Amino acid sequence: MDERPRFLADEMLGTLVKWLRIMGYDTLYAKDMKDGEIAALAMREGRSLLTRDKALAKAVGGSGLYVISDVIEEQVAQVAGGYGLNFDASYTRCALCNGALKSIPPDEARDEAPARSFGMTDRFFRCQGCSKLYWEGTHWNKIKERLRDFGL
């Protein structure tokens, strides 16, 4: 069973949500929800709430984190430091929907992936939530480089 922390982030933290998912952390995005609904969802699902709203962070007590900065590098550093997060590519989730990624054979990706991607990798993944196709191309190297810039 995965013991990694799970998060719920309010709508002021959309970019942070994407990076936490890429890092492999189950992170829901509370878009268009009222504060009471967000707090209730975090408590019901045992998720740590990440917010830029001081009152909302206080309302959930110890299960909330007020994210101080609006700079993504500082946000990632604060959350990673506060929860002991690291990057492990084997846990990466869909940046769009938070779905788990499942490895698929290259033949299953042939109709969707660019032809040049097959010269770069034989590792392809399908999101179990929205069916988006992922592969380890040049963009993946840029993502890993950015994560190193974040200190991970």
N, C-alpha and C positions, 0 to 999 in steps of 0.2 A: 504494500500500500504506500502511496506517495505521501510523505510527511512534509512536503514543501509547503510553505505558507500560501494561502489563497487570498486574493484581494478583490475589493470592490472599489473602483475609483469614480469620483463624481465627474460631471461633464467638463470641468475646468482642467482635466488631466488626460485628455485624449491621446496626446503624444506619448506620455508616460505609459499609458495602457499598452500601446503598440510595442514599446520597448520591453516592458515586463513580459508580454506574451512571447516575443522573440527570445527572451532569456529563458523561457520555459515555465513561467509562472501563470497559473490559472487566474486570469484577471477579468472580471466583469466590468462593463462600462455602464454606469448609471446615467444614461442620457435621458433627458426629459422626465426625470423623476423628482418628486418633492422630497425635501429633507427627511421627513418622517418615514417615507417609503424606503429611502436609501438606508437609513439606520436600521429599520426592521429587516430588510433583506440581508444586510451584513450580519446582524445577530442571528437570524434564522439559519443562514448557511455557514456560520462560523468563519466569516471572512474578515480580514483586517480592512478597515475603511481608510482609504487615502483621499484626502480632500484639501482644497485650498480655502475652505470655509471654517474659520476658527470655532464658530458656534456648533457646527455639525460635528467636528472632531471632538469637542467637549461632550456633546450629547451621547456619544457612544463610548466615552471613557477610555479605558485601556485598550479597547479594540480599534481605536482610531489613531491616525497619524495626520497631523496638520503639516502639509507639505509647504515649506517656507518659501521656496523660490519659484519663479515662473520660467527659469532657465533649465532646459531639459537635462543638461549634464549635471547640474546641481540637484535636480529632482532625483535622478537615478542614483547619484551618490548618497543622498539622504536616505532613500528607501533601502538601497542595498546595504548601507551601513547599519541602519536600524533593525533590519530583519536578517542580517547575515546572508544576503543573497549572493549567488555566483552565476556564472553562465556555463551551462552544459548543453551543447548542441543536441544531445539525445533527448532533451525534454522540450525542445522548441514547439510552440503552439502556433496556430493560425493568427497572424497579425490582424486579420479582419474580423473574425467571429469568435476567436478563443478556442476553436475546436482542436482536438488532438490530431497530430499528423501521423499518418501511417505510411510506411515505406511501400512503394509499389515497383514492379518490374519496369524497366525502361520501355518495353513494348506497349505497356498501358498508357504511357505518356506520349507516344509517337505522334498522335494526331493533334496534340495541344502544344507541346513544347517546340520552341524554334529548333530548326535542324542543327544549328551551330552548338546548341546545348549538349547534344549527344557526343560531341567531340571533347567537351569539358568534363563531363561527369556521367556516371551510370547510376547516380543516386537521385531518385525522384520520390516525392511524397505527395499524398493526397490528404486534404483536410477532411476529417470525418464529419464536420459540421456543415460546411458550405461547398465542399468538393473542389475548392481551389487547388490548383497544381503548383507545387514548389519543387525547385531543384537547386543544387549547389553550383551556381554559375558565378560569374564575376561579381554580381551584386552580393552574393553571400560573403565573398572575401571583404567587400566594403563594409558589410554589416559587422563582421567579426572585428575589423579594424576600428570601427566606431565604438564597439563594446570595449575594446582595449583602451580607447581614449577615455571612456567612462571609468576606467580603472578596474575592469572586470576581466 
